[in-house]
Amino acid sequence: MKPLRTKILDFTRNLVLEIDYFPHKFKKNIILDNPKKFLLVANWLIGDLIVLTPSIKAINEQYPKAKIDIIVSKGMKDVLSLNPRINKIYEINQEEIEENQRWHSERLKDEKYDVGIIFFEGNKSTSKLLRDAGIPIRVGCSNSGIKRGKGYYLTKKTKPDWKQKQYLFYNLDVLKTLNIFPKEIKQEIFVDKETENNVKKIMGSGFKIVIHASPNHKTHEWDKKKFAELADYLIETKKAKIFFTGSSKDINSNNEIISLMKNKASNLAKNSIKDFFAVIKNSDLVITVDTAAIHIAAAFNIPLIVLMGAGPYELWRPYSNNSTTIFHPEKCTECRFYECFRKGERNMECMNSITKEEVINAVDKLLSNS
C-alpha cells in the first residue's frame, strides 16, 4: 500500500513533468531522413543497460545501415561490448560530462552524428552536450526527478507517461518520438566462448542454482539467515550446487551467508561483468533480490525467482515469462526510497514479510513448469 508521502511525491513529480513537457506538446514527432549515425546516452548500471537493448535492436532494425554509438558510465562497457548492433562505446560518467562538457562536445563534434538520443533519465547537461556537439536532432525522455533539469536543449522531448510500466517500455517511448517502433521486443546480451567455457569448468555439472543476495540498496535486502536456510534446503532436497554472485563489495556479505549454512556453497562475487553473465547463463535457476541479476536471467530466459520490496513492482519487474516475483503489495512497497523510513516493527516490512517457505513453494512451482 502506498504511503501518503509517496502518493504526494508521485503526484508532484508527474505534475512537474507535464509542465516541463508543455513547450513540446504541440511539436510533431520527427521523421528521420536516412540517418547515418546515432549517438545514445545511457549513464546507467548493468540492469538499466540490459533493459535498453530492445531499443538498440529497434533502431538497428529500422536503420540497418546506420552506425550506433553509445555513452555509458565508466566500468559499464562490458555490458554492451559484445553487442553486434553497437559500433562504438564511450565510457563517460555524468560528473565528467558536467565538469568537462566543452572537451567532450568537441570530441563528439568530429563524429558528425545525425541523431542524439538521451534515454531515461534526461537532464540539462547531457542535452547541452548533444547540442554543443553539433547534433541536429536531439530527443530524450523527460521522466526525471523533480529537481533535475530535464533536457532544455532537446529538439523534441518524449511525452511523459504517468502510468507505471517496465523501464524497457519507457525507453521505447523515446523512440516513438522519432517514429521508430520495434519489430520484436527482446533483451539481448552476449557472452564470448572463452569466458563461457571457463565458467563451465568452475561450475561443473549437476543442478546449478545462482543466488544473488546483495542488492545495491538497503531497502532491497532480505535476511541473511533466511538465505542460508534456503540454500541448505535446496542442496539437501534438490541436490543443487549453490553459487552466490555479486561484485567485489558483496564478497563479505556472501561469506557471512555461507558461514550460516550447514552445507558448502561457492562465492563467485568479484567476477567481471562478462563472468557474471556467463555464470547466470549456465545456471538452471536464479534466485535474486531487486538488482541486475533479474534482467540478466530474463534476457537468457533462465528460470527466475525475484524477491522484491521497496519500489514500484511494475518499473523493475523481470521481462520474462519464465519467472516468479514474490512481493507483498499490501505492505509498504511503493516508497522508492533506499533507506526505510519506517521505524520499529515496521522497518523493512516489505522484504521481511517474504518467508523462506514462499520462496521454496515458488521454486517447486517454477521448476515443475519448466
C-alpha positions as CSV (number, residue, x, y, z in Angstrom):
1,M,0.0,0.0,0.0
2,K,1.4,3.4,-1.0
3,P,2.2,5.7,2.0
4,L,0.6,9.1,1.7
5,R,4.0,10.8,1.4
6,T,4.7,8.6,-1.7
7,K,1.4,9.5,-3.2
8,I,2.1,13.2,-2.8
9,L,5.6,12.8,-4.2
10,D,4.3,10.9,-7.2
11,F,1.6,13.5,-7.9
12,T,4.1,16.4,-7.6
13,R,6.6,14.6,-9.8
14,N,4.1,13.9,-12.5
15,L,2.8,17.4,-12.4
16,V,6.3,18.9,-12.8
17,L,6.9,16.5,-15.8
18,E,3.8,17.7,-17.5
19,I,4.7,21.3,-17.0
20,D,8.2,20.6,-18.3
21,Y,6.8,18.9,-21.4
22,F,4.3,21.6,-22.2
23,P,6.6,23.6,-24.6
24,H,7.0,20.5,-26.7
25,K,3.3,19.4,-26.5
26,F,2.5,20.8,-29.9
27,K,5.6,19.7,-31.7
28,K,5.2,16.8,-34.1
29,N,7.2,13.6,-33.8
30,I,10.3,13.6,-36.0
31,I,10.5,11.5,-39.2
32,L,14.2,10.8,-39.9
33,D,15.6,11.1,-43.4
34,N,18.2,8.3,-43.9
35,P,20.3,8.9,-40.7
36,K,23.8,7.6,-40.9
37,K,25.0,8.0,-37.2
38,F,23.2,7.8,-33.9
39,L,24.6,8.7,-30.5
40,L,22.8,7.3,-27.5
41,V,23.3,8.5,-23.9
42,A,22.7,6.0,-21.1
43,N,24.8,6.7,-17.9
44,W,23.4,3.7,-16.0
45,L,24.3,0.4,-14.3
46,I,24.1,-3.2,-15.6
47,G,20.4,-3.9,-15.3
48,D,19.5,-0.5,-16.8
49,L,21.6,-1.1,-19.9
50,I,20.1,-4.5,-20.4
51,V,16.5,-3.1,-20.5
52,L,17.8,-0.6,-23.1
53,T,18.8,-3.4,-25.6
54,P,15.3,-3.7,-27.1
55,S,15.6,0.0,-28.1
56,I,19.1,-0.6,-29.6
57,K,17.6,-3.5,-31.5
58,A,14.7,-1.4,-32.8
59,I,17.0,1.4,-34.1
60,N,19.3,-1.1,-35.8
61,E,16.4,-3.0,-37.5
62,Q,14.7,0.2,-38.8
63,Y,18.0,1.7,-39.9
64,P,20.4,-1.2,-40.5
65,K,23.0,0.8,-42.4
66,A,23.3,3.5,-39.7
67,K,26.1,3.3,-37.0
68,I,25.0,3.3,-33.4
69,D,27.4,4.7,-30.8
70,I,26.7,5.0,-27.1
71,I,27.8,6.8,-24.0
72,V,27.8,4.7,-20.8
73,S,29.2,5.1,-17.3
74,K,32.7,4.0,-16.6
75,G,33.0,0.3,-15.8
76,M,29.9,-0.5,-17.8
77,K,31.4,-1.0,-21.2
78,D,31.4,-4.8,-21.0
79,V,27.6,-4.9,-20.6
80,L,27.3,-4.0,-24.3
81,S,30.8,-4.6,-25.7
82,L,29.8,-7.8,-27.5
83,N,26.6,-6.4,-28.9
84,P,27.0,-6.5,-32.7
85,R,24.5,-3.7,-33.2
86,I,26.8,-1.2,-31.5
87,N,29.7,0.5,-33.3
88,K,31.5,2.4,-30.6
89,I,31.2,2.8,-26.8
90,Y,32.3,5.8,-24.8
91,E,32.8,5.5,-21.1
92,I,32.0,8.9,-19.6
93,N,30.5,9.4,-16.2
94,Q,27.7,12.0,-15.7
95,E,30.1,14.0,-13.4
96,E,32.6,14.2,-16.2
97,I,30.0,15.4,-18.7
98,E,29.2,18.3,-16.3
99,E,32.8,19.2,-15.4
100,N,34.4,18.8,-18.9
101,Q,31.5,19.5,-21.2
102,R,33.3,21.6,-23.8
103,W,36.1,19.0,-24.2
104,H,33.6,16.1,-24.7
105,S,31.4,18.1,-27.0
106,E,34.4,19.0,-29.2
107,R,35.4,15.3,-29.3
108,L,32.0,14.2,-30.3
109,K,31.6,17.0,-32.9
110,D,34.2,15.4,-35.1
111,E,32.0,12.3,-35.4
112,K,29.2,14.3,-37.2
113,Y,26.2,12.5,-35.6
114,D,22.8,12.9,-37.2
115,V,20.7,12.0,-34.2
116,G,21.3,12.1,-30.4
117,I,19.0,10.2,-28.0
118,I,19.0,10.6,-24.2
119,F,17.3,7.7,-22.6
120,F,15.9,7.6,-19.1
121,E,16.6,9.9,-17.5
122,G,17.1,13.2,-19.2
123,N,19.0,16.2,-17.8
124,K,20.2,19.6,-18.8
125,S,24.0,18.8,-19.0
126,T,23.6,15.9,-21.4
127,S,21.2,17.7,-23.7
128,K,23.6,20.6,-23.8
129,L,26.4,18.2,-24.6
130,L,24.5,16.9,-27.7
131,R,23.7,20.5,-28.8
132,D,27.3,21.7,-28.5
133,A,28.4,18.5,-30.3
134,G,26.5,19.9,-33.3
135,I,23.9,17.1,-33.4
136,P,20.9,18.5,-35.3
137,I,18.2,16.1,-34.0
138,R,18.2,15.6,-30.2
139,V,15.4,13.8,-28.4
140,G,15.0,12.4,-24.9
141,C,12.9,11.3,-22.1
142,S,11.7,13.9,-19.6
143,N,10.8,11.4,-16.9
144,S,13.3,12.5,-14.4
145,G,13.4,13.8,-10.8
146,I,11.5,16.9,-9.6
147,K,14.6,19.0,-9.1
148,R,16.7,17.9,-12.1
149,G,17.0,19.7,-15.4
150,K,15.1,17.7,-17.9
151,G,16.8,18.4,-21.2
152,Y,16.5,22.1,-22.0
153,Y,18.3,21.7,-25.3
154,L,16.4,18.9,-26.9
155,T,14.7,19.3,-30.3
156,K,11.7,17.2,-29.1
157,K,11.0,15.8,-25.7
158,T,9.3,12.5,-25.2
159,K,5.8,12.8,-23.7
160,P,5.9,11.7,-20.1
161,D,3.7,8.7,-19.1
162,W,2.0,8.8,-15.7
163,K,1.3,5.0,-16.0
164,Q,3.8,2.8,-14.2
165,K,5.4,0.3,-16.6
166,Q,8.6,-1.6,-17.0
167,Y,11.5,0.8,-17.8
168,L,12.0,-1.1,-21.1
169,F,8.8,0.5,-22.3
170,Y,9.8,4.0,-21.2
171,N,12.9,3.6,-23.4
172,L,10.8,2.5,-26.3
173,D,8.6,5.6,-25.8
174,V,11.6,7.7,-26.5
175,L,11.9,6.1,-29.9
176,K,8.3,6.8,-30.7
177,T,9.4,10.5,-30.8
178,L,11.4,9.5,-33.9
179,N,8.8,7.2,-35.3
180,I,10.9,4.2,-34.6
181,F,9.0,1.1,-33.5
182,P,10.2,-2.4,-32.5
183,K,9.5,-5.4,-34.7
184,E,10.0,-7.6,-31.7
185,I,10.7,-6.7,-28.0
186,K,13.7,-8.7,-26.9
187,Q,16.5,-8.1,-24.5
188,E,19.9,-9.0,-25.9
189,I,23.2,-9.8,-24.0
190,F,26.1,-11.8,-25.2
191,V,28.9,-14.0,-23.8
192,D,32.1,-14.9,-25.6
193,K,33.0,-18.6,-25.9
194,E,36.2,-18.4,-23.9
195,T,34.5,-16.8,-20.9
196,E,31.6,-19.3,-21.1
197,N,34.0,-22.3,-21.2
198,N,36.0,-21.1,-18.2
199,V,32.8,-20.6,-16.2
200,K,31.5,-24.0,-17.2
201,K,34.7,-25.5,-15.7
202,I,34.2,-23.6,-12.5
203,M,30.5,-24.5,-12.1
204,G,30.8,-28.1,-13.3
205,S,27.8,-30.4,-13.9
206,G,24.6,-31.0,-12.0
207,F,21.7,-28.8,-10.9
208,K,23.2,-25.3,-10.6
209,I,21.4,-22.5,-8.7
210,V,22.6,-18.9,-8.6
211,I,21.6,-16.8,-5.6
212,H,22.2,-13.1,-5.8
213,A,21.6,-11.9,-2.2
214,S,23.4,-8.5,-2.2
215,P,21.5,-5.5,-3.7
216,N,22.8,-2.0,-4.3
217,H,20.2,-0.5,-1.9
218,K,19.4,-1.3,1.7
219,T,15.7,-1.5,1.2
220,H,16.1,-4.4,-1.2
221,E,17.9,-6.7,1.3
222,W,16.5,-10.0,2.5
223,D,17.5,-11.6,5.8
224,K,20.9,-13.5,5.6
225,K,19.7,-16.3,7.8
226,K,16.7,-16.9,5.5
227,F,19.1,-17.1,2.5
228,A,21.3,-19.6,4.4
229,E,18.4,-21.8,5.3
230,L,17.0,-21.6,1.8
231,A,20.4,-22.6,0.3
232,D,20.7,-25.5,2.7
233,Y,17.2,-26.7,1.8
234,L,18.0,-26.5,-2.0
235,I,21.2,-28.5,-1.5
236,E,19.5,-31.2,0.7
237,T,16.3,-31.6,-1.3
238,K,17.2,-30.7,-4.9
239,K,20.9,-31.9,-4.8
240,A,21.7,-28.4,-6.0
241,K,25.1,-26.7,-6.3
242,I,24.7,-23.1,-4.9
243,F,26.7,-20.2,-6.3
244,F,26.4,-16.8,-4.7
245,T,27.2,-13.9,-7.1
246,G,27.9,-10.2,-6.8
247,S,30.6,-7.6,-7.2
248,S,33.7,-7.2,-5.0
249,K,31.7,-5.2,-2.4
250,D,29.5,-8.3,-1.9
251,I,32.3,-10.8,-1.0
252,N,32.0,-10.4,2.8
253,S,28.2,-10.4,2.7
254,N,28.1,-13.6,0.7
255,N,30.7,-15.2,3.1
256,E,28.5,-14.3,6.0
257,I,25.6,-16.2,4.5
258,I,27.8,-19.2,3.7
259,S,29.1,-19.2,7.3
260,L,25.5,-19.6,8.5
261,M,24.9,-22.6,6.2
262,K,25.3,-26.3,7.2
263,N,26.4,-27.2,3.6
264,K,29.0,-25.9,1.2
265,A,28.4,-23.2,-1.4
266,S,30.6,-21.2,-3.7
267,N,31.2,-17.4,-3.6
268,L,31.6,-16.1,-7.1
269,A,31.4,-12.4,-6.2
270,K,34.1,-10.1,-7.7
271,N,33.9,-11.7,-11.1
272,S,33.9,-9.5,-14.2
273,I,30.7,-8.4,-15.9
274,K,31.3,-11.0,-18.6
275,D,31.9,-13.7,-16.0
276,F,28.7,-12.6,-14.2
277,F,26.7,-13.0,-17.5
278,A,28.3,-16.4,-18.1
279,V,27.5,-17.7,-14.6
280,I,23.8,-16.8,-14.9
281,K,23.6,-18.2,-18.5
282,N,25.0,-21.5,-17.3
283,S,22.7,-21.8,-14.3
284,D,19.5,-23.8,-14.0
285,L,17.7,-21.4,-11.7
286,V,18.4,-17.8,-10.4
287,I,17.0,-16.5,-7.1
288,T,17.7,-12.8,-6.6
289,V,16.8,-9.6,-4.8
290,D,16.0,-6.5,-6.9
291,T,19.2,-6.0,-8.8
292,A,20.9,-6.6,-12.2
293,A,20.7,-10.4,-11.9
294,I,16.9,-10.1,-12.7
295,H,17.5,-8.7,-16.1
296,I,20.4,-10.9,-17.0
297,A,18.4,-14.1,-16.2
298,A,15.4,-12.7,-18.0
299,A,17.5,-12.0,-21.1
300,F,18.9,-15.5,-21.1
301,N,15.4,-17.0,-20.3
302,I,16.7,-18.7,-17.2
303,P,14.1,-19.8,-14.6
304,L,14.0,-16.8,-12.2
305,I,12.6,-16.0,-8.8
306,V,12.7,-12.4,-7.7
307,L,12.3,-11.2,-4.1
308,M,11.1,-7.6,-4.4
309,G,10.2,-5.0,-1.8
310,A,10.6,-1.2,-1.9
311,G,9.9,0.5,-5.2
312,P,7.1,0.1,-7.7
313,Y,6.9,-3.5,-8.9
314,E,6.0,-2.6,-12.5
315,L,9.1,-0.5,-13.0
316,W,11.7,-3.2,-12.5
317,R,9.8,-6.4,-12.8
318,P,11.5,-9.1,-14.9
319,Y,10.6,-9.0,-18.6
320,S,10.2,-12.8,-18.8
321,N,7.5,-15.5,-18.9
322,N,9.9,-17.8,-17.1
323,S,9.8,-16.0,-13.8
324,T,8.0,-15.6,-10.5
325,T,8.1,-12.4,-8.4
326,I,7.4,-12.6,-4.7
327,F,6.3,-9.3,-3.1
328,H,3.5,-8.1,-0.8
329,P,1.7,-5.1,-2.2
330,E,-0.5,-5.0,0.9
331,K,2.7,-3.9,2.8
332,C,4.6,-0.7,2.3
333,T,6.2,-1.4,-1.1
334,E,5.9,1.8,-3.1
335,C,8.2,4.2,-1.3
336,R,11.1,4.4,-3.9
337,F,13.5,5.2,-1.0
338,Y,16.8,3.4,-0.5
339,E,16.7,3.7,3.3
340,C,13.5,2.6,5.0
341,F,11.6,5.5,6.7
342,R,9.6,3.0,8.8
343,K,10.7,2.5,12.4
344,G,10.4,-0.3,14.9
345,E,8.5,-3.4,13.9
346,R,7.5,-1.9,10.5
347,N,11.1,-1.2,9.5
348,M,11.8,-3.1,6.2
349,E,8.4,-4.8,6.4
350,C,8.2,-5.1,2.6
351,M,11.2,-7.5,2.5
352,N,10.8,-9.0,6.0
353,S,7.3,-10.2,5.1
354,I,8.8,-12.6,2.5
355,T,9.1,-16.0,4.0
356,K,11.5,-18.9,3.2
357,E,8.5,-21.1,2.6
358,E,7.2,-18.8,0.0
359,V,10.4,-19.0,-1.9
360,I,10.5,-22.8,-1.6
361,N,7.0,-23.0,-3.0
362,A,7.9,-20.7,-5.9
363,V,10.9,-22.9,-6.7
364,D,8.8,-26.0,-6.8
365,K,6.2,-24.4,-8.9
366,L,8.5,-22.8,-11.4
367,L,10.7,-25.9,-11.9
368,S,7.6,-28.1,-12.4
369,N,6.5,-25.8,-15.2
370,S,10.0,-25.5,-16.9
